[in-house]
């Protein structure tokens, strides 16, 4: 996965969310250094038949800013105790199977 500028990440996440038809308040947006662990293990997001997206930000400040902007817009989420290695922004549609 190649690092992307913040604007490109936002455009791609917006497109995914719009395509899903799921409102922003039913999405969780976070940051992580190990997005696969966080998404598939911690949040228990199914790998198939589930709306999710992950993008590699240029740095942790961009990743956190993106996640916080989505949270301010109404999504669930937490940037937690992220550090400079948390450069992945991820989002998933909240379902009964997922864990926030």
N, C-alpha and C positions, 0 to 999 in steps of 0.2 A: 504494500500500500504506500502510495506516495503522498507526502505532505501537500496540503492545499491551503490557499488563502482563505481567510475567514468568510469573505463574501461568497466564494464558490461553495463552501461547506453549507452556509445558510441557504443558498439557492437550491442545492441538492436535497437538503433536509426538508425544505418547504415543499419541493416537488413531490417527495415521497409521502409526506403527510397529506398533501392535497389529493394525491392519487388514491390514498387509502380511504378517503372519505371519513376518517375518524377525527373528531374534534380535538383541539389542542389539549383540553383538560383530561383527555384519555391517553395521553402520551407521557412517558417518563424520559427525561433528558439528563444525562450525566457525563462525567469525564472519568477517565481511568488511564493508567499506564498499561494495563493488561485487559483490553476490552473484551476478549473472548471469555476470560475467567469471570469478569464482572457481568457480562450479558448472559452467558449461557449457564453459568454455575450459580453465581450470587442471585441473579434475578430470575433464573429458571425459564428464560425465554426459549421456546422451541425453535429449532433450526429450520423447520419446515412449516409452511402454512401460517406464518406469523409476520407481521409488519415490524421490521427493524432496520436500522441503518447505523453505520459507523464510519467516521471520517477522521483522518489524521491531520491535525492542525499543525501549523508552522511552529507553535510553541504553546506552553501551558497557559499563558495569559490569554491567548486567543481562544483556546479550548474552554476555559472557564467563562470568558465573556459571552461566548455563544450559548453555553448551557444556562447561564444566569439570565440572558435575554429571553430564552424560551420559557424559563420558569416565571419570569416577570409577566410574560404574555399569557400564562395560565397553565403551563405544563407542570406535572409533578417533577421532582428531581432533587438532586443534592450534589454539590461539588465536594462536599465532605472535607476531609483533611488532605486534599490533593497537594502534590508538590510539583516541581519542575519536570518530572518525568510523566505526568498525567497529560499527555498530548492528544489523546483520542477522545472525540466527542461521539457519544452514542445515544440513540433514541429507540424506544420500542413502544408499541401500542400495549397499553395495560389490559390484561385479560384475567379471567379467574385463575389461569395457570401460572401467571407471572407473580413475582414477589418484589414488592417495592422496597 
